[in-house]
Amino acid sequence: MNAKKRRNFSGAFLPQECGNGAWHLSRAAPHETEVIVQGADRGAARAFGSLPVMNLGIEWDTDTARLSFASGGGAATVAATSVIVHEPLGHLYEGLPLVKFDADARRFWRRVFRLVRIPGGRYLLKCLTRSTKPRP
């Protein structure tokens, strides 16, 4: 079975060296994307040196990752031990049926958390909850 996975990203990425073979590539448009590269080979500084990095392609294998892209000096390839792609989703939780609190519920929970923050408030809250439990 082939364990390779590949992703292609169009647009311009701005590389930033983080030290010890780590790089941060960021793109704001058309969709915000961040690529974190760890364990890049020694030629990465030369390859990433000319700004910006265009048309990034990432190919993951079982133990390595290979980045191929076009930069000011032409086509380049960088090998790395790990590549992480972060693509934030702006409306991730909108489709979930999450509970929405009304004004009374928000006021109740604000009081509970305010009570817990004062010294000894946890014990007072524990005593209050014991006294309000219905008896069988």
Secondary structure, DSSP 8 states (H G I E B T S, - for coil): ----EEEEEEEEEEEEEEETTEEEEEE-SSS-EEEEEES--TTHHHHHSSS-EEEEEEEE-SS-EEEEEEETTEEEEEEESEEEEE---TTTTTTS------HHHHHHHHHHHHHHHSTTHHHHHHHHHHHTS---
